[in-house]
Amino acid sequence: MGEVDEPGLERLTLPEVLHALSDPTRLAVVTQLSDAGEMSCGHLDVSVAKSTLSQHLRVLREAGVTHTRRDGNQRWLSLRRDELDRRFPGLLESVLGAVIRVDG
């Protein structure tokens, strides 16, 4: 079980986080993780190819939006909610709230 490299809190930048949250597929992943807490990559409900999903997950991870935990041959994803809230208070909740208002 190993951890995947992720940027530290001090390296999170607003432009990178906003870019990561600007894509509909990545926003769908973030919404699912918000609802589930932690999910296996294979259980994400998105309609893109695995290779495309891998790229989206990389963008989210490198921006500091998600945490990836390895467990054997599986990767488990969760939001870095507490860290994002410390760095950018209210940002994630505002984005998720907007998604619910538009889609719900």
C-alpha positions, 0 to 999 in steps of 0.5 A: 500500500503506497501513497500517490504524490500529491501537492502539499497544502501550501502548493495549492493554487486557486487557478489550478483548483478552478481549472480542475473543477471546470470540466464536466467529467471532473466535476462529476467525479468530485460530486460522486466523491462528495456523496460517497466519501471514498470510491474505487476508481472502477466504480466512478460513474462517468461515460469516458474511456479509461484512459480519458478518465485517468487523465481527468483523475491526474488533473484533479490529483495534481491540482490538490482536489483529490487524494488517491490511496493505493490498496493492492491493485486498486486505487481509492479516491477521496476529496481533500475537503478539509485541506481545500477548506483551509486553503480556500474557505467555502470554495468546494461547497460553493461549487458543489452547491452550484452543481446541485442547483443546476442539475438537481 
